[in-house]
Amino acid sequence: MSWDELRYSLVRAVGLARRAATSLRQRGLAPTLRRIGDHVRPTPRPRSATLYHPAPAAFTPFTLATHDTPRASIVIPVYSHVEHTLTCLRALAEHPPSTPHEVIVVDDASSDDTSVLLPQIAGVRYQRRASNGGFIDTCNDGASIARGDVLVFLNNDTVPQPGWLDALLSTFDAFPDTGIAGAKLVYPDGRLQEAGGLVFGDASAWNYGRFDDPADPRFEVVRETDYVSGAALAIPRALFDAIGGFDTRYRPAYYEDTDLAFAVRARGLRVRVQPASVVVHCEGVTAGTDVRHGMKAYQVANRTKFAEKWRDALTLRPTPGSDPDVAAFGRARSVVIVDEHLPDPQRDSGSLRLVNLMRLMIGDGVHVAFVQVGPGRDDATLAGLRALGVEAWDTASTGGIARWMQRHGRRFDTAWLCRYPVAQSVLPIVRKAAPGARIVFDTVDLHFLRERRAAELANDATALRAADRTRAAELDVIGRSDVTLVVSDVERDLLRSEAADAAVEVVSNVHDIAGAGHAFTDRRDLVFVGGFRHPPNVDAVLWFVREVWPKIRAQRSDIAFHCIGAQPPVEVQALAQVDGVRVHGHVADLAPYMDGARVAVAPLRFGAGVKGKVNLSMAHGQPVVATSCAVEGMHLHDGEDVLVADTPQAFADAVLRVYDDASLWNRLAVSGLENVRRHFSADAARDAVRRALELD
């Protein structure tokens, strides 16, 4: 273990011990032991994916499930090697894509049984050229008869894996500025062949990740790339036609796919590799691999032609021998975000905020990596982040944050460290591994402020001393960071006195505007949303059900209260025994409750930051009744866009008032939507994020 790793482990161990002591006071023994177990349990390594391959079989006619009105036209150029073509077509037949498609096979005057066997396969549009012309002419001929909106060029020596086409085309939907999308290519033995291609200043090219592990997080993220191989490449047909197809100066083959990528970029569009689309490629079946002889010799000649055509664009490419990771991910800015857990927008408001901030950064052309330092593995969350374009690493993949930063830190201009316990342990590692990186400390909320308020509410002198220690540690991190992010003006003003020399930016919650949802008459019941790993949420729900709910229920026995949030402790689960209370735990899709419940409640009695539960409801046009603590720093005004009450009777009265008054309900719903749009949308956060990253 290196000194950096040892120091990180020691700092982290001390921090976890202090947090365990706080948890013991707030949650009790059993929940604390569970949390300790979560932190010390090793994160399992992912299992390697098993590649699909059709079983060998003697030829008998079969059928492809193609469509007369396709979205995609799969163009397969072939020249002999019919056994490979049949394997490719069997893969399409055995696992047909759900996207409406057609399959066009263009036979470049094969000398084997291709012309005899392929016409027997139903669903294939078979075209035979009169004479052999090469890959470029064959592909252009296939494109000329295509009926789909998207052309998908697929080599005949490939085995497309299940789901490949649907994933490939999803790139155009998720990233509308995509001009070309390419699959991740793997060798039959499971090694990576390429995850996009790199082009250097001398026009030489390199398959990024060649012979590496295809499950490495660097190769699992949707990202821009210099080019993608024509072995599995998708491009809108109208764009392909406007460019003029594959440039015939490169006849018969090689550099045509690289040239097409540069032509697409010259039109202001992007070239992306889509790792969720996996295609096995038996490289070199048709042309071989020796650049000194045969078809492969054209690769050398065409490099010169390419260099002449794209001389100006190549001046912006890195020099040969450059670090391939830097070349692959090089953008105007590159940011690594470090946090304890993978952010799951369905789990808590902090995760939703962070994911939306990452979306915002990516939209500004920033490459974003996320590194998890805590335990646990969540494949679905990893996949979701990578589909957004985030280079996401869980703990099992990093080999430890110190090693990861030592290997990758040079790639990043900025390190964005979330929450003071993480920042406290990681900051020294970042300073050493990436001394030029800008340190952004994202408080998420000021921990010492939340702890102090909880201690004061409980009148707990021991907890108050612990809050003072947290304050010292948090202010120390602020002092060692280049810029600190808080989520409200209230916290910014507090730091003006606590840390007067610190550069502070307000970057609050970021929400999409979902819209008004159902009308007043089509809604019923009350809802609370909040993860129960967060002590203020536990206290809020217990207080509401014990003190407020009986007063509401006494007047309106037809109203139900829906309590939603992951990991409810035993005392919260027990509330389900109370008449009218429904404890749901984690709910994957909140929309029915946001759009269908009439009123949301936020009965928090302590905390810090801004409350995502309030933003979430208002973004759905759902009025909120909240305590003063819950609306702090949120630009809300009692009676205009929210109802505020702090005693049980006042809170119950406010709930019943808005529940039965359609005019008030509609006024609060409209004003709440406007509040989110003005203060908590991506547009509201963009300028502060740009300043934090020094993008302006």
PyMOL commands that set and color helices and strands:
alter all, ss='L'
color gray80, all
select helices_A, chain A and resi 3-27+29-40+82-94+114-120+135-144+164-174+217-219+237-243+248-250+256-266+294-309+311-314+324-329+349-363+379-388+395-398+401-411+420-433+447-458+461-480+489-498+520-522+535-555+570-577+591-596+612-619+648-660+662-679+682-693
alter helices_A, ss='H'
color red, helices_A
select strands_A, chain A and resi 72-78+101-107+124-128+150-154+158-160+178-186+192-194+197-199+205-207+223-224+232-236+270-281+333-339+366-372+390-393+414-418+438-442+483-486+504-506+526-529+561-564+581-585+599-602+624-626+643-644
alter strands_A, ss='S'
color yellow, strands_A
deselect
rebuild
show_as cartoon
